[in-house]
Amino acid sequence: MCIMANSADKNLICVGAISGAFGVRGEVRIKSFCADPAAIGDYSPLTTEDGKTFDLGITRAIKGGFAAVISGVDNKEDADALRSTRLYTARENLPSLPDDEFYHSDLIGLTAVDTGGQTLGKIKTVLNHGAGDILEITGPGLKEPVLVPFTKEAVPTVDLSASRIIIDPPEGLFPQSES
């Protein structure tokens, strides 16, 4: 539904990650998690989990993301050292969302209840492997995490003010809903 986030700080939103060097002159490969992938350049300067700050400039689109220059990185070795580094921006730098869209960080930790009000668990993470967002729900009584598609049909209500979502799970998805 929108931008991925896994930061413990709810005021920082993960907008992308460095996936390694691009060429030998210090450019990096950037994977954007933004709804508009090219918008990642608009949120510069970006912060890492360990507090480093980088100015980022997109140079061109490449397969799987963008080539970019970042401040303080002048060679391939420095760029490769940043592989898998997540890049964050402050929530206030991001656009407001329509009523039916959410930042992943807003969903993580919400209590999931069924349409009858029975607690099913909590949202551990939001996954997206290209076909849409999937909620990973964990909790007592669940031997393993349950994956629920984040669609209007499966999740008719998201109530951020009550810190919960209402799920209308398919029959048998949760052990409690089995007959």
mmCIF file of the C-alpha atoms, coordinates in Angstrom:
data_MODEL
# 
_entry.id   MODEL 
# 
loop_
_atom_site.group_PDB 
_atom_site.id 
_atom_site.type_symbol 
_atom_site.label_atom_id 
_atom_site.label_alt_id 
_atom_site.label_comp_id 
_atom_site.label_asym_id 
_atom_site.label_entity_id 
_atom_site.label_seq_id 
_atom_site.pdbx_PDB_ins_code 
_atom_site.Cartn_x 
_atom_site.Cartn_y 
_atom_site.Cartn_z 
_atom_site.occupancy 
_atom_site.B_iso_or_equiv 
_atom_site.pdbx_formal_charge 
_atom_site.auth_seq_id 
_atom_site.auth_comp_id 
_atom_site.auth_asym_id 
_atom_site.auth_atom_id 
_atom_site.pdbx_PDB_model_num 
ATOM 1   C CA . MET A 1 1   ? 0.000   0.000   0.000   1.00 0.00 ? 1   MET A CA 1 
ATOM 2   C CA . CYS A 1 2   ? 2.920   2.353   0.486   1.00 0.00 ? 2   CYS A CA 1 
ATOM 3   C CA . ILE A 1 3   ? 6.381   2.722   1.872   1.00 0.00 ? 3   ILE A CA 1 
ATOM 4   C CA . MET A 1 4   ? 8.135   -0.054  3.754   1.00 0.00 ? 4   MET A CA 1 
ATOM 5   C CA . ALA A 1 5   ? 9.378   0.547   7.254   1.00 0.00 ? 5   ALA A CA 1 
ATOM 6   C CA . ASN A 1 6   ? 10.968  -1.575  9.924   1.00 0.00 ? 6   ASN A CA 1 
ATOM 7   C CA . SER A 1 7   ? 12.662  1.081   12.025  1.00 0.00 ? 7   SER A CA 1 
ATOM 8   C CA . ALA A 1 8   ? 12.028  0.994   15.758  1.00 0.00 ? 8   ALA A CA 1 
ATOM 9   C CA . ASP A 1 9   ? 11.622  4.790   15.552  1.00 0.00 ? 9   ASP A CA 1 
ATOM 10  C CA . LYS A 1 10  ? 8.094   5.402   14.183  1.00 0.00 ? 10  LYS A CA 1 
ATOM 11  C CA . ASN A 1 11  ? 9.220   8.879   13.063  1.00 0.00 ? 11  ASN A CA 1 
ATOM 12  C CA . LEU A 1 12  ? 11.705  7.383   10.605  1.00 0.00 ? 12  LEU A CA 1 
ATOM 13  C CA . ILE A 1 13  ? 10.401  5.674   7.488   1.00 0.00 ? 13  ILE A CA 1 
ATOM 14  C CA . CYS A 1 14  ? 12.587  3.365   5.413   1.00 0.00 ? 14  CYS A CA 1 
ATOM 15  C CA . VAL A 1 15  ? 12.416  4.627   1.838   1.00 0.00 ? 15  VAL A CA 1 
ATOM 16  C CA . GLY A 1 16  ? 15.091  2.438   0.278   1.00 0.00 ? 16  GLY A CA 1 
ATOM 17  C CA . ALA A 1 17  ? 18.281  0.460   0.566   1.00 0.00 ? 17  ALA A CA 1 
ATOM 18  C CA . ILE A 1 18  ? 21.729  0.471   -0.969  1.00 0.00 ? 18  ILE A CA 1 
ATOM 19  C CA . SER A 1 19  ? 22.231  -2.794  -2.838  1.00 0.00 ? 19  SER A CA 1 
ATOM 20  C CA . GLY A 1 20  ? 25.918  -2.288  -3.657  1.00 0.00 ? 20  GLY A CA 1 
ATOM 21  C CA . ALA A 1 21  ? 28.271  -0.457  -5.978  1.00 0.00 ? 21  ALA A CA 1 
ATOM 22  C CA . PHE A 1 22  ? 27.411  0.583   -9.524  1.00 0.00 ? 22  PHE A CA 1 
ATOM 23  C CA . GLY A 1 23  ? 30.581  0.970   -11.535 1.00 0.00 ? 23  GLY A CA 1 
ATOM 24  C CA . VAL A 1 24  ? 33.973  1.966   -10.156 1.00 0.00 ? 24  VAL A CA 1 
ATOM 25  C CA . ARG A 1 25  ? 33.520  5.685   -9.429  1.00 0.00 ? 25  ARG A CA 1 
ATOM 26  C CA . GLY A 1 26  ? 31.551  5.447   -6.188  1.00 0.00 ? 26  GLY A CA 1 
ATOM 27  C CA . GLU A 1 27  ? 28.015  5.296   -7.527  1.00 0.00 ? 27  GLU A CA 1 
ATOM 28  C CA . VAL A 1 28  ? 25.658  3.001   -5.634  1.00 0.00 ? 28  VAL A CA 1 
ATOM 29  C CA . ARG A 1 29  ? 22.682  0.868   -6.631  1.00 0.00 ? 29  ARG A CA 1 
ATOM 30  C CA . ILE A 1 30  ? 19.543  2.033   -4.840  1.00 0.00 ? 30  ILE A CA 1 
ATOM 31  C CA . LYS A 1 31  ? 16.402  -0.017  -4.365  1.00 0.00 ? 31  LYS A CA 1 
ATOM 32  C CA . SER A 1 32  ? 13.525  2.333   -3.673  1.00 0.00 ? 32  SER A CA 1 
ATOM 33  C CA . PHE A 1 33  ? 10.614  1.349   -1.441  1.00 0.00 ? 33  PHE A CA 1 
ATOM 34  C CA . CYS A 1 34  ? 8.611   4.447   -2.378  1.00 0.00 ? 34  CYS A CA 1 
ATOM 35  C CA . ALA A 1 35  ? 5.223   4.245   -4.091  1.00 0.00 ? 35  ALA A CA 1 
ATOM 36  C CA . ASP A 1 36  ? 6.827   6.433   -6.779  1.00 0.00 ? 36  ASP A CA 1 
ATOM 37  C CA . PRO A 1 37  ? 10.305  4.840   -6.896  1.00 0.00 ? 37  PRO A CA 1 
ATOM 38  C CA . ALA A 1 38  ? 12.030  7.936   -8.315  1.00 0.00 ? 38  ALA A CA 1 
ATOM 39  C CA . ALA A 1 39  ? 10.757  10.020  -5.376  1.00 0.00 ? 39  ALA A CA 1 
ATOM 40  C CA . ILE A 1 40  ? 13.483  8.595   -3.123  1.00 0.00 ? 40  ILE A CA 1 
ATOM 41  C CA . GLY A 1 41  ? 15.754  11.370  -4.394  1.00 0.00 ? 41  GLY A CA 1 
ATOM 42  C CA . ASP A 1 42  ? 13.283  13.970  -3.094  1.00 0.00 ? 42  ASP A CA 1 
ATOM 43  C CA . TYR A 1 43  ? 13.776  12.892  0.535   1.00 0.00 ? 43  TYR A CA 1 
ATOM 44  C CA . SER A 1 44  ? 17.509  13.597  0.746   1.00 0.00 ? 44  SER A CA 1 
ATOM 45  C CA . PRO A 1 45  ? 19.334  13.833  3.097   1.00 0.00 ? 45  PRO A CA 1 
ATOM 46  C CA . LEU A 1 46  ? 18.704  10.250  4.177   1.00 0.00 ? 46  LEU A CA 1 
ATOM 47  C CA . THR A 1 47  ? 19.708  8.618   7.452   1.00 0.00 ? 47  THR A CA 1 
ATOM 48  C CA . THR A 1 48  ? 20.979  5.108   8.175   1.00 0.00 ? 48  THR A CA 1 
ATOM 49  C CA . GLU A 1 49  ? 20.068  2.929   11.179  1.00 0.00 ? 49  GLU A CA 1 
ATOM 50  C CA . ASP A 1 50  ? 23.367  3.890   12.830  1.00 0.00 ? 50  ASP A CA 1 
ATOM 51  C CA . GLY A 1 51  ? 22.692  7.621   12.411  1.00 0.00 ? 51  GLY A CA 1 
ATOM 52  C CA . LYS A 1 52  ? 24.894  8.455   9.403   1.00 0.00 ? 52  LYS A CA 1 
ATOM 53  C CA . THR A 1 53  ? 23.416  11.006  7.031   1.00 0.00 ? 53  THR A CA 1 
ATOM 54  C CA . PHE A 1 54  ? 23.857  11.013  3.251   1.00 0.00 ? 54  PHE A CA 1 
ATOM 55  C CA . ASP A 1 55  ? 22.857  13.406  0.512   1.00 0.00 ? 55  ASP A CA 1 
ATOM 56  C CA . LEU A 1 56  ? 21.589  11.282  -2.370  1.00 0.00 ? 56  LEU A CA 1 
ATOM 57  C CA . GLY A 1 57  ? 21.322  12.181  -6.034  1.00 0.00 ? 57  GLY A CA 1 
ATOM 58  C CA . ILE A 1 58  ? 19.738  9.829   -8.551  1.00 0.00 ? 58  ILE A CA 1 
ATOM 59  C CA . THR A 1 59  ? 21.841  9.696   -11.733 1.00 0.00 ? 59  THR A CA 1 
ATOM 60  C CA . ARG A 1 60  ? 19.761  7.261   -13.823 1.00 0.00 ? 60  ARG A CA 1 
ATOM 61  C CA . ALA A 1 61  ? 17.343  4.355   -13.733 1.00 0.00 ? 61  ALA A CA 1 
ATOM 62  C CA . ILE A 1 62  ? 18.940  0.909   -13.954 1.00 0.00 ? 62  ILE A CA 1 
ATOM 63  C CA . LYS A 1 63  ? 17.568  -2.634  -13.826 1.00 0.00 ? 63  LYS A CA 1 
ATOM 64  C CA . GLY A 1 64  ? 16.078  -3.196  -10.380 1.00 0.00 ? 64  GLY A CA 1 
ATOM 65  C CA . GLY A 1 65  ? 16.402  0.392   -9.178  1.00 0.00 ? 65  GLY A CA 1 
ATOM 66  C CA . PHE A 1 66  ? 18.559  3.457   -9.649  1.00 0.00 ? 66  PHE A CA 1 
ATOM 67  C CA . ALA A 1 67  ? 22.191  4.437   -9.873  1.00 0.00 ? 67  ALA A CA 1 
ATOM 68  C CA . ALA A 1 68  ? 22.949  7.255   -7.458  1.00 0.00 ? 68  ALA A CA 1 
ATOM 69  C CA . VAL A 1 69  ? 25.735  9.297   -5.981  1.00 0.00 ? 69  VAL A CA 1 
ATOM 70  C CA . ILE A 1 70  ? 25.837  9.764   -2.232  1.00 0.00 ? 70  ILE A CA 1 
ATOM 71  C CA . SER A 1 71  ? 27.911  12.170  -0.216  1.00 0.00 ? 71  SER A CA 1 
ATOM 72  C CA . GLY A 1 72  ? 31.217  10.845  1.065   1.00 0.00 ? 72  GLY A CA 1 
ATOM 73  C CA . VAL A 1 73  ? 31.355  7.855   -1.297  1.00 0.00 ? 73  VAL A CA 1 
ATOM 74  C CA . ASP A 1 74  ? 33.985  8.263   -4.002  1.00 0.00 ? 74  ASP A CA 1 
ATOM 75  C CA . ASN A 1 75  ? 35.020  4.729   -4.984  1.00 0.00 ? 75  ASN A CA 1 
ATOM 76  C CA . LYS A 1 76  ? 33.723  1.205   -5.513  1.00 0.00 ? 76  LYS A CA 1 
ATOM 77  C CA . GLU A 1 77  ? 35.075  -0.083  -2.193  1.00 0.00 ? 77  GLU A CA 1 
ATOM 78  C CA . ASP A 1 78  ? 33.224  2.584   -0.189  1.00 0.00 ? 78  ASP A CA 1 
ATOM 79  C CA . ALA A 1 79  ? 30.043  1.900   -2.184  1.00 0.00 ? 79  ALA A CA 1 
ATOM 80  C CA . ASP A 1 80  ? 30.319  -1.874  -1.647  1.00 0.00 ? 80  ASP A CA 1 
ATOM 81  C CA . ALA A 1 81  ? 30.841  -1.332  2.096   1.00 0.00 ? 81  ALA A CA 1 
ATOM 82  C CA . LEU A 1 82  ? 27.341  0.179   2.235   1.00 0.00 ? 82  LEU A CA 1 
ATOM 83  C CA . ARG A 1 83  ? 25.619  -2.878  0.692   1.00 0.00 ? 83  ARG A CA 1 
ATOM 84  C CA . SER A 1 84  ? 22.339  -3.691  2.511   1.00 0.00 ? 84  SER A CA 1 
ATOM 85  C CA . THR A 1 85  ? 22.266  -0.308  4.262   1.00 0.00 ? 85  THR A CA 1 
ATOM 86  C CA . ARG A 1 86  ? 18.682  0.867   4.735   1.00 0.00 ? 86  ARG A CA 1 
ATOM 87  C CA . LEU A 1 87  ? 17.939  4.533   4.114   1.00 0.00 ? 87  LEU A CA 1 
ATOM 88  C CA . TYR A 1 88  ? 15.401  6.452   6.208   1.00 0.00 ? 88  TYR A CA 1 
ATOM 89  C CA . THR A 1 89  ? 13.712  9.823   6.119   1.00 0.00 ? 89  THR A CA 1 
ATOM 90  C CA . ALA A 1 90  ? 11.667  11.648  8.730   1.00 0.00 ? 90  ALA A CA 1 
ATOM 91  C CA . ARG A 1 91  ? 7.921   10.994  8.511   1.00 0.00 ? 91  ARG A CA 1 
ATOM 92  C CA . GLU A 1 92  ? 7.212   14.714  8.074   1.00 0.00 ? 92  GLU A CA 1 
ATOM 93  C CA . ASN A 1 93  ? 9.198   14.672  4.795   1.00 0.00 ? 93  ASN A CA 1 
ATOM 94  C CA . LEU A 1 94  ? 6.728   12.238  3.259   1.00 0.00 ? 94  LEU A CA 1 
ATOM 95  C CA . PRO A 1 95  ? 3.440   13.134  1.597   1.00 0.00 ? 95  PRO A CA 1 
ATOM 96  C CA . SER A 1 96  ? 0.102   12.691  3.324   1.00 0.00 ? 96  SER A CA 1 
ATOM 97  C CA . LEU A 1 97  ? -1.669  9.514   2.285   1.00 0.00 ? 97  LEU A CA 1 
ATOM 98  C CA . PRO A 1 98  ? -5.241  8.955   1.140   1.00 0.00 ? 98  PRO A CA 1 
ATOM 99  C CA . ASP A 1 99  ? -7.577  7.409   3.726   1.00 0.00 ? 99  ASP A CA 1 
ATOM 100 C CA . ASP A 1 100 ? -7.151  3.876   2.353   1.00 0.00 ? 100 ASP A CA 1 
ATOM 101 C CA . GLU A 1 101 ? -3.332  3.847   2.268   1.00 0.00 ? 101 GLU A CA 1 
ATOM 102 C CA . PHE A 1 102 ? -0.915  3.338   5.145   1.00 0.00 ? 102 PHE A CA 1 
ATOM 103 C CA . TYR A 1 103 ? 2.778   3.385   5.851   1.00 0.00 ? 103 TYR A CA 1 
ATOM 104 C CA . HIS A 1 104 ? 3.947   -0.093  6.795   1.00 0.00 ? 104 HIS A CA 1 
ATOM 105 C CA . SER A 1 105 ? 5.381   1.248   10.051  1.00 0.00 ? 105 SER A CA 1 
ATOM 106 C CA . ASP A 1 106 ? 1.857   2.300   11.073  1.00 0.00 ? 106 ASP A CA 1 
ATOM 107 C CA . LEU A 1 107 ? 0.606   -1.278  10.664  1.00 0.00 ? 107 LEU A CA 1 
ATOM 108 C CA . ILE A 1 108 ? 3.407   -3.118  12.474  1.00 0.00 ? 108 ILE A CA 1 
ATOM 109 C CA . GLY A 1 109 ? 2.374   -3.906  16.037  1.00 0.00 ? 109 GLY A CA 1 
ATOM 110 C CA . LEU A 1 110 ? -1.372  -3.447  15.512  1.00 0.00 ? 110 LEU A CA 1 
ATOM 111 C CA . THR A 1 111 ? -3.651  -6.051  17.066  1.00 0.00 ? 111 THR A CA 1 
ATOM 112 C CA . ALA A 1 112 ? -5.493  -8.195  14.529  1.00 0.00 ? 112 ALA A CA 1 
ATOM 113 C CA . VAL A 1 113 ? -9.050  -9.198  15.437  1.00 0.00 ? 113 VAL A CA 1 
ATOM 114 C CA . ASP A 1 114 ? -11.629 -11.131 13.457  1.00 0.00 ? 114 ASP A CA 1 
ATOM 115 C CA . THR A 1 115 ? -15.046 -9.720  12.530  1.00 0.00 ? 115 THR A CA 1 
ATOM 116 C CA . GLY A 1 116 ? -16.454 -11.107 15.793  1.00 0.00 ? 116 GLY A CA 1 
ATOM 117 C CA . GLY A 1 117 ? -13.878 -9.209  17.859  1.00 0.00 ? 117 GLY A CA 1 
ATOM 118 C CA . GLN A 1 118 ? -11.744 -12.256 18.787  1.00 0.00 ? 118 GLN A CA 1 
ATOM 119 C CA . THR A 1 119 ? -8.032  -11.399 18.975  1.00 0.00 ? 119 THR A CA 1 
ATOM 120 C CA . LEU A 1 120 ? -6.015  -13.295 16.363  1.00 0.00 ? 120 LEU A CA 1 
ATOM 121 C CA . GLY A 1 121 ? -2.559  -11.858 17.058  1.00 0.00 ? 121 GLY A CA 1 
ATOM 122 C CA . LYS A 1 122 ? -0.374  -8.875  16.194  1.00 0.00 ? 122 LYS A CA 1 
ATOM 123 C CA . ILE A 1 123 ? 1.113   -7.708  12.926  1.00 0.00 ? 123 ILE A CA 1 
ATOM 124 C CA . LYS A 1 124 ? 4.802   -8.602  13.042  1.00 0.00 ? 124 LYS A CA 1 
ATOM 125 C CA . THR A 1 125 ? 5.752   -7.256  9.624   1.00 0.00 ? 125 THR A CA 1 
ATOM 126 C CA . VAL A 1 126 ? 4.404   -6.298  6.225   1.00 0.00 ? 126 VAL A CA 1 
ATOM 127 C CA . LEU A 1 127 ? 5.840   -8.255  3.324   1.00 0.00 ? 127 LEU A CA 1 
ATOM 128 C CA . ASN A 1 128 ? 5.712   -7.472  -0.366  1.00 0.00 ? 128 ASN A CA 1 
ATOM 129 C CA . HIS A 1 129 ? 7.184   -9.844  -2.909  1.00 0.00 ? 129 HIS A CA 1 
ATOM 130 C CA . GLY A 1 130 ? 5.711   -8.020  -5.890  1.00 0.00 ? 130 GLY A CA 1 
ATOM 131 C CA . ALA A 1 131 ? 2.090   -9.171  -5.893  1.00 0.00 ? 131 ALA A CA 1 
ATOM 132 C CA . GLY A 1 132 ? 0.813   -6.903  -3.120  1.00 0.00 ? 132 GLY A CA 1 
ATOM 133 C CA . ASP A 1 133 ? 1.251   -6.409  0.594   1.00 0.00 ? 133 ASP A CA 1 
ATOM 134 C CA . ILE A 1 134 ? 0.957   -9.368  2.964   1.00 0.00 ? 134 ILE A CA 1 
ATOM 135 C CA . LEU A 1 135 ? 0.527   -9.056  6.726   1.00 0.00 ? 135 LEU A CA 1 
ATOM 136 C CA . GLU A 1 136 ? 2.515   -11.485 8.873   1.00 0.00 ? 136 GLU A CA 1 
ATOM 137 C CA . ILE A 1 137 ? 0.530   -12.135 12.049  1.00 0.00 ? 137 ILE A CA 1 
ATOM 138 C CA . THR A 1 138 ? 1.965   -13.818 15.129  1.00 0.00 ? 138 THR A CA 1 
ATOM 139 C CA . GLY A 1 139 ? 0.571   -14.475 18.558  1.00 0.00 ? 139 GLY A CA 1 
ATOM 140 C CA . PRO A 1 140 ? -0.292  -16.961 21.257  1.00 0.00 ? 140 PRO A CA 1 
ATOM 141 C CA . GLY A 1 141 ? -2.131  -19.960 19.899  1.00 0.00 ? 141 GLY A CA 1 
ATOM 142 C CA . LEU A 1 142 ? -0.419  -19.648 16.522  1.00 0.00 ? 142 LEU A CA 1 
ATOM 143 C CA . LYS A 1 143 ? 2.222   -22.331 16.023  1.00 0.00 ? 143 LYS A CA 1 
ATOM 144 C CA . GLU A 1 144 ? 3.648   -20.372 13.099  1.00 0.00 ? 144 GLU A CA 1 
ATOM 145 C CA . PRO A 1 145 ? 3.001   -16.933 11.605  1.00 0.00 ? 145 PRO A CA 1 
ATOM 146 C CA . VAL A 1 146 ? -0.139  -16.534 9.500   1.00 0.00 ? 146 VAL A CA 1 
ATOM 147 C CA . LEU A 1 147 ? 0.099   -14.592 6.247   1.00 0.00 ? 147 LEU A CA 1 
ATOM 148 C CA . VAL A 1 148 ? -2.943  -12.511 5.296   1.00 0.00 ? 148 VAL A CA 1 
ATOM 149 C CA . PRO A 1 149 ? -3.239  -10.564 2.042   1.00 0.00 ? 149 PRO A CA 1 
ATOM 150 C CA . PHE A 1 150 ? -3.635  -6.860  2.756   1.00 0.00 ? 150 PHE A CA 1 
ATOM 151 C CA . THR A 1 151 ? -6.729  -6.344  0.626   1.00 0.00 ? 151 THR A CA 1 
ATOM 152 C CA . LYS A 1 152 ? -10.109 -4.742  1.351   1.00 0.00 ? 152 LYS A CA 1 
ATOM 153 C CA . GLU A 1 153 ? -11.714 -8.202  1.249   1.00 0.00 ? 153 GLU A CA 1 
ATOM 154 C CA . ALA A 1 154 ? -9.368  -9.788  3.822   1.00 0.00 ? 154 ALA A CA 1 
ATOM 155 C CA . VAL A 1 155 ? -8.797  -6.625  5.900   1.00 0.00 ? 155 VAL A CA 1 
ATOM 156 C CA . PRO A 1 156 ? -11.954 -4.516  5.727   1.00 0.00 ? 156 PRO A CA 1 
ATOM 157 C CA . THR A 1 157 ? -10.986 -2.157  8.578   1.00 0.00 ? 157 THR A CA 1 
ATOM 158 C CA . VAL A 1 158 ? -7.766  -0.510  9.710   1.00 0.00 ? 158 VAL A CA 1 
ATOM 159 C CA . ASP A 1 159 ? -8.298  1.557   12.849  1.00 0.00 ? 159 ASP A CA 1 
ATOM 160 C CA . LEU A 1 160 ? -5.026  3.271   13.732  1.00 0.00 ? 160 LEU A CA 1 
ATOM 161 C CA . SER A 1 161 ? -6.590  5.219   16.602  1.00 0.00 ? 161 SER A CA 1 
ATOM 162 C CA . ALA A 1 162 ? -7.617  1.936   18.287  1.00 0.00 ? 162 ALA A CA 1 
ATOM 163 C CA . SER A 1 163 ? -4.334  0.222   17.284  1.00 0.00 ? 163 SER A CA 1 
ATOM 164 C CA . ARG A 1 164 ? -6.143  -2.629  15.557  1.00 0.00 ? 164 ARG A CA 1 
ATOM 165 C CA . ILE A 1 165 ? -7.193  -4.083  12.257  1.00 0.00 ? 165 ILE A CA 1 
ATOM 166 C CA . ILE A 1 166 ? -10.231 -6.213  11.586  1.00 0.00 ? 166 ILE A CA 1 
ATOM 167 C CA . ILE A 1 167 ? -9.593  -9.297  9.486   1.00 0.00 ? 167 ILE A CA 1 
ATOM 168 C CA . ASP A 1 168 ? -12.211 -11.360 7.653   1.00 0.00 ? 168 ASP A CA 1 
ATOM 169 C CA . PRO A 1 169 ? -10.010 -14.424 7.167   1.00 0.00 ? 169 PRO A CA 1 
ATOM 170 C CA . PRO A 1 170 ? -10.750 -17.187 4.695   1.00 0.00 ? 170 PRO A CA 1 
ATOM 171 C CA . GLU A 1 171 ? -12.103 -20.359 6.349   1.00 0.00 ? 171 GLU A CA 1 
ATOM 172 C CA . GLY A 1 172 ? -9.365  -22.323 8.127   1.00 0.00 ? 172 GLY A CA 1 
ATOM 173 C CA . LEU A 1 173 ? -6.633  -19.683 7.876   1.00 0.00 ? 173 LEU A CA 1 
ATOM 174 C CA . PHE A 1 174 ? -6.472  -19.230 11.653  1.00 0.00 ? 174 PHE A CA 1 
ATOM 175 C CA . PRO A 1 175 ? -6.696  -22.212 14.019  1.00 0.00 ? 175 PRO A CA 1 
ATOM 176 C CA . GLN A 1 176 ? -9.488  -20.460 15.963  1.00 0.00 ? 176 GLN A CA 1 
ATOM 177 C CA . SER A 1 177 ? -11.650 -20.212 12.832  1.00 0.00 ? 177 SER A CA 1 
ATOM 178 C CA . GLU A 1 178 ? -11.468 -23.934 12.024  1.00 0.00 ? 178 GLU A CA 1 
ATOM 179 C CA . SER A 1 179 ? -14.634 -25.938 12.633  1.00 0.00 ? 179 SER A CA 1 
# 
